[in-house]
Amino acid sequence: MEAFLLGAALNSSVTRPPNRSGGGVQRTFGVEEEFLLVDATTGQPVPAAEACLARAPQHPATSGGPSLALEVQQEQLEAVGPVCSTLQEVIAGIREGRRLADEAARSVGARAVAVATSPVPATPTLVPQPRFLNMATRFGLTLREQLTCGFHIHVGITDGEEGVAILDRIRVWLPVLLALSANSPFWQGADTGYASFRYQAWSRWPTAGSCERFGSERAYHRYVQSLLTTGVLLDEGMVYFDARLSRNHPTVEVRIADVCMEASHAAAIAAIVRSLVERAAQEWRAGISAPRLSAGQLRLAAWKASQSGVEDTLLHPLLNIPCPAGDVVQVLLSHIRPALADSGDEEQVTAEAARILTSGTGSRRQREIMMSTQSLTAVALEAVGHTHGTAPAPHRRSRRLQTS
């Protein structure tokens, strides 16, 4: 859902000149993380978002740091990060946003936890804003049950034409990002059999998911307008593509990922997205056509990523055939290697991707906690520790990924 304070954090400075020829100034980027607010003792989601914001310190839009925002349900809080130029700035912003969210939650006896669905059964409580109330009237149970936490990455673009060219070229890679972020195995107290059940729940919205290639900015806006003309959507904010042009900022916004339990996972995925955007822009300028997989094929790829994360096979982003998840991640890293090298992120991102493959995403960690404790409360509360870097790291088997 749209953050109320998005404009305060991701302002027009996101369009510093992007890197165009290797080295030099990099594209700016920023992230938004959605958290659950849970009782500090039971792990039960608590309807405390408005109370948290009322008690939270207010930071001006010009402060350069993260800010907090309401989401659709009272059991959620969003941290909207600053505009960043480097991976180090992004990881610092993610950690500070998590700290601010948890500080606000603690003020009302809760904790902020980075899980994309609640392990503990929950009945969400709508934030009583007019737009959300209108959505509840129109979309019924879909809205009432909507208690999911996503991870959105914005990357600066020069203009809408470049932005649509980028969307056309990154779309085939987005399911891999979902697999790398998967962090929602439980729904209403049950193991769903999915690594990211959030994506399954989110897919109930009428515009969620992949799109066909657009070919031009004009075609993109014509398609969006055709959706609005149906009268099904309240407004353009309900265009929930896996990746889209931002309405408020000169950015592309990648929306497919679960919120990550580990801050380092989130930062690496943000860096991957920036490099995907840069590589796509380079291909567009070189006259290289966008991959031709259909939206239907990409829906299958996203479904598979949602089901198994990095634990099984994924569909190859270019060949559309099943391959081991580690091989698919390798293909992704090889594709963006030049952009990662130009930004100085190659070593850190490659190492973090290897850690995700060996130790698993938040989905595996949640299941491990459940297996060892047989307690959904323990799952939620131990996830709090991983969210804020206070829990022991899981055992990591040695694994090394190459990018070429």
C-alpha positions in Angstrom: 0.0 0.0 0.0 1.1 3.6 -0.4 2.9 5.2 2.5 1.6 8.4 3.8 5.1 9.9 4.2 6.6 8.6 1.0 6.9 12.0 -0.5 8.8 13.3 2.5 11.6 10.7 2.2 11.9 10.0 -1.5 12.0 13.5 -3.0 13.3 14.8 -6.3 16.9 14.5 -5.2 16.6 10.8 -6.2 17.5 11.8 -9.7 21.1 12.7 -9.3 22.8 11.9 -12.7 22.9 8.1 -13.1 26.0 6.2 -14.1 26.2 5.9 -17.9 29.6 4.6 -18.9 31.2 2.7 -16.1 32.4 4.3 -12.9 31.4 7.9 -12.0 28.1 8.9 -10.3 25.8 6.0 -9.5 22.0 6.0 -9.6 20.4 6.9 -6.3 18.1 4.4 -4.6 16.0 4.1 -1.5 13.8 1.5 0.3 10.6 1.1 2.2 10.2 -1.7 4.7 6.9 -2.7 6.3 6.9 -4.3 9.7 4.4 -6.1 11.9 3.8 -4.7 15.4 3.6 -7.6 17.9 3.1 -7.9 21.6 6.5 -8.1 23.3 5.4 -11.2 25.3 3.0 -13.1 23.1 4.1 -12.2 19.6 0.5 -11.5 18.8 0.0 -8.6 16.3 -1.3 -5.6 18.1 -3.3 -2.6 16.6 -0.9 0.1 17.7 0.3 1.9 14.6 -1.4 5.2 15.2 -0.4 5.2 18.9 3.2 4.4 17.8 3.3 7.3 15.4 1.8 9.7 18.0 4.7 8.9 20.4 7.5 8.6 17.8 9.9 11.5 17.4 9.1 13.7 14.4 11.9 14.1 11.8 11.6 16.8 9.2 11.7 15.8 5.5 15.0 17.5 5.1 16.7 15.5 7.9 18.1 12.9 5.4 17.1 10.0 7.6 14.3 7.4 7.6 10.8 8.3 8.6 7.8 6.3 9.8 4.4 6.0 8.1 1.1 4.3 8.6 0.0 1.4 6.4 -3.4 0.0 5.8 -3.7 -2.0 9.1 -3.1 -0.8 12.6 -0.8 -3.9 13.1 1.8 -2.5 10.7 4.3 0.3 10.5 6.4 1.4 7.6 9.9 2.7 7.6 10.6 4.9 4.6 14.3 5.2 4.0 16.4 8.2 2.7 17.7 8.7 -0.8 21.1 6.9 -0.9 24.0 6.7 -3.3 25.9 3.8 -1.8 25.2 0.3 -0.4 26.7 1.5 2.9 24.2 4.3 3.1 21.3 1.9 2.4 22.3 -0.6 5.1 22.7 2.2 7.6 19.3 3.6 6.6 17.7 0.2 6.9 19.1 -0.4 10.4 18.1 3.1 11.5 14.6 2.7 10.1 14.2 -0.6 12.0 15.5 1.0 15.2 13.0 3.9 14.8 10.1 1.5 14.2 11.1 -0.6 17.2 11.6 2.4 19.4 8.1 3.6 18.5 6.7 0.1 19.1 8.4 -0.3 22.5 6.7 2.9 23.6 3.4 1.1 23.6 4.6 -2.3 24.8 5.1 -3.8 21.3 8.0 -4.7 19.0 8.5 -4.1 15.3 9.4 -7.4 13.5 10.4 -8.0 9.9 8.2 -10.9 8.9 6.0 -10.7 5.8 3.0 -12.5 7.4 2.2 -13.1 11.0 3.2 -16.5 12.4 0.5 -16.1 15.1 -3.2 -16.0 14.1 -4.4 -12.4 13.7 -7.5 -10.4 13.0 -6.3 -7.1 11.4 -7.7 -3.7 12.4 -8.1 -1.2 9.6 -6.5 2.3 9.9 -9.6 4.5 9.8 -8.5 6.7 6.9 -11.1 7.5 4.1 -9.2 5.8 1.4 -8.8 2.6 3.3 -12.4 2.6 4.4 -13.4 3.0 0.8 -11.2 0.1 -0.2 -12.7 -2.1 2.6 -16.2 -1.4 1.2 -15.2 -2.2 -2.3 -12.8 -5.2 -1.8 -14.3 -6.8 1.3 -12.4 -9.8 2.7 -9.3 -9.1 0.5 -8.7 -5.9 2.3 -9.9 -7.1 5.7 -7.4 -10.0 5.6 -4.6 -7.9 4.2 -1.9 -8.1 6.8 1.3 -8.6 4.8 4.6 -6.8 4.8 6.6 -6.0 1.7 9.9 -4.5 0.7 9.9 -1.9 -2.0 13.0 -0.5 -3.7 13.1 2.8 -5.7 15.9 3.5 -8.2 16.3 6.8 -9.9 15.7 7.3 -13.6 16.2 10.1 -16.0 12.7 10.1 -17.4 9.6 8.0 -18.0 10.8 6.6 -21.3 13.9 5.2 -19.8 11.8 4.0 -16.9 9.5 1.9 -19.0 12.4 0.5 -21.0 13.9 -0.6 -17.7 10.6 -2.2 -16.6 10.4 -4.1 -19.8 13.9 -5.5 -19.3 13.9 -6.3 -15.5 10.5 -8.0 -15.4 12.0 -11.5 -16.1 14.4 -11.2 -13.1 11.9 -10.2 -10.5 10.8 -13.7 -9.4 14.4 -14.3 -8.4 14.2 -11.3 -6.0 11.0 -12.9 -4.5 12.9 -16.1 -3.9 15.8 -14.3 -2.3 13.5 -12.4 0.1 10.9 -15.1 0.9 9.9 -14.6 4.6 6.3 -15.6 5.0 5.7 -19.4 5.5 2.9 -19.1 8.1 -0.7 -17.8 7.7 -3.2 -17.7 10.5 -1.1 -20.1 12.6 -0.6 -22.8 9.9 2.4 -23.6 7.8 1.2 -22.8 4.3 3.7 -24.9 2.3 5.0 -21.7 0.7 8.2 -19.8 1.3 6.4 -16.5 0.5 2.7 -16.8 1.3 2.6 -13.1 1.3 2.9 -13.1 -2.5 0.0 -15.5 -2.7 -2.2 -13.3 -0.5 -1.1 -10.2 -2.3 -2.0 -11.8 -5.7 -5.7 -11.5 -4.8 -5.6 -7.8 -5.7 -6.8 -7.2 -9.3 -3.6 -5.5 -10.7 -1.0 -7.5 -8.7 1.7 -9.4 -10.5 3.6 -9.3 -13.8 2.7 -7.3 -16.9 3.4 -7.7 -20.6 6.2 -5.5 -22.1 5.0 -2.0 -22.8 7.5 -0.7 -25.4 7.1 3.0 -24.6 6.1 5.4 -21.8 3.0 6.3 -23.8 1.9 2.6 -23.9 2.5 2.3 -20.2 0.3 5.2 -19.3 -2.3 4.2 -21.8 -2.5 0.7 -20.2 -2.7 2.2 -16.7 -5.5 4.5 -17.8 -7.4 1.6 -19.3 -7.3 -0.1 -15.9 -8.6 3.1 -14.2 -11.4 3.4 -16.8 -12.9 0.1 -15.8 -13.9 1.6 -12.4 -12.5 -1.4 -10.5 -9.7 0.5 -8.9 -10.1 3.5 -6.6 -7.2 5.3 -8.0 -3.8 4.9 -9.6 -2.3 4.0 -6.2 -3.9 0.6 -6.6 -1.8 -0.3 -9.7 0.1 -3.0 -7.9 2.4 -4.3 -10.6 5.5 -6.2 -9.4 7.4 -3.2 -10.7 6.0 0.1 -11.8 6.8 3.8 -12.4 6.4 5.8 -9.2 3.6 8.2 -9.3 5.4 10.7 -7.0 9.1 10.4 -7.8 11.3 10.0 -10.9 12.0 6.3 -10.0 11.1 2.8 -10.9 9.7 1.0 -7.9 10.2 -2.8 -7.5 7.5 -4.2 -5.2 7.7 -8.0 -5.5 9.9 -8.8 -2.5 8.9 -9.8 1.1 10.3 -7.7 3.9 13.5 -9.5 4.8 14.2 -10.7 8.3 17.9 -9.8 8.1 18.9 -6.2 7.4 21.9 -7.4 5.4 19.6 -9.5 3.1 17.5 -6.4 2.4 20.5 -4.2 1.6 21.9 -6.8 -0.8 18.6 -7.1 -2.6 18.4 -3.3 -2.9 21.8 -3.3 -4.5 20.9 -6.1 -6.9 17.8 -4.0 -8.0 19.9 -0.9 -8.6 22.3 -3.0 -10.7 19.4 -4.6 -12.6 18.1 -1.1 -13.4 21.5 0.1 -14.6 22.1 -3.0 -16.7 18.6 -2.6 -18.3 19.2 1.0 -19.1 22.5 0.2 -20.8 20.8 -2.5 -22.9 18.1 -0.1 -23.9 20.6 2.5 -25.0 22.5 -0.2 -26.9 19.3 -1.2 -28.8 19.1 -4.7 -27.1 15.5 -5.9 -27.1 13.7 -6.8 -23.9 13.3 -10.6 -23.2 10.1 -11.9 -24.7 8.6 -14.0 -21.9 4.9 -13.4 -21.5 3.2 -12.2 -18.4 1.7 -15.7 -18.0 5.1 -17.3 -18.0 6.3 -14.8 -15.5 3.4 -15.5 -13.2 4.4 -19.1 -13.2 8.0 -18.1 -12.3 6.8 -15.9 -9.5 4.5 -18.7 -8.2 7.4 -21.1 -8.1 9.6 -18.6 -6.3 6.7 -18.0 -3.8 6.4 -21.7 -3.3 10.0 -22.7 -2.7 12.1 -19.6 -2.3 15.8 -20.7 -2.7 15.1 -24.2 -1.4 14.3 -26.0 -4.7 14.2 -25.1 -8.4 13.3 -21.8 -9.9 12.4 -21.0 -13.5 15.3 -19.7 -15.5 14.6 -16.0 -16.2 15.5 -16.3 -19.9 14.9 -20.0 -20.8 11.8 -20.5 -18.7 12.9 -24.0 -17.6 13.4 -25.4 -14.1 16.9 -25.0 -12.7 18.4 -25.3 -9.3 17.9 -22.1 -7.3 21.6 -21.5 -6.8 22.2 -21.7 -10.6 19.4 -19.2 -11.2 20.9 -16.8 -8.7 24.3 -17.3 -10.4 22.7 -16.3 -13.7 21.3 -13.2 -12.1 24.6 -12.1 -10.6 26.4 -12.8 -13.9 23.9 -10.6 -15.7 24.5 -7.6 -13.5 28.2 -8.2 -12.7 29.4 -5.1 -14.7 27.0 -2.8 -12.9 27.9 -4.3 -9.5 31.5 -3.8 -10.2 31.0 -0.2 -11.3 29.2 0.6 -8.1 31.8 -1.3 -5.9 29.1 -3.6 -4.6 30.1 -6.9 -6.3 32.1 -8.5 -3.5 29.5 -7.7 -0.8 26.5 -8.6 -2.8 28.0 -11.9 -4.0 28.9 -12.9 -0.5 25.5 -12.0 0.9 23.8 -14.0 -1.9 25.9 -17.0 -1.0 24.9 -16.6 2.6 21.2 -16.5 1.6 21.6 -19.7 -0.4 23.5 -21.6 2.4 21.7 -20.3 5.5 18.3 -19.7 3.8 15.9 -16.8 3.8 13.7 -15.7 6.7 11.2 -18.4 5.7 13.7 -21.2 6.5 14.6 -19.5 9.7 11.0 -19.2 10.8 10.5 -22.9 10.1 13.7 -23.9 12.0 12.5 -22.0 15.1 9.1 -23.6 14.8 10.7 -27.1 14.5 12.9 -26.5 17.6 10.3 -24.9 19.8 6.9 -26.0 18.6 5.8 -22.4 19.4 4.5 -19.8 17.0 5.1 -17.2 19.8 8.7 -18.2 19.8 8.8 -17.8 16.0 7.5 -14.2 16.2 9.7 -13.2 19.2 12.9 -14.8 17.9 12.3 -13.0 14.5 12.3 -9.8 16.5 15.9 -10.5 17.5 16.9 -11.3 13.9 15.2 -8.1 12.7 17.3 -5.9 15.0 20.6 -7.9 14.9 20.3 -9.2 18.5 19.7 -12.9 17.7 22.5 -15.5 17.2 23.3 -16.0 13.5 22.2 -19.3 12.0 24.8 -21.9 11.2 26.3 -21.2 7.8 27.7 -23.8 5.5 30.6 -22.6 3.4 29.5 -21.6 -0.1 31.0 -19.2 -2.7 29.3 -17.7 -5.7 31.0 -16.4 -8.8 29.6 -13.6 -10.9 31.3 -14.4 -14.2 
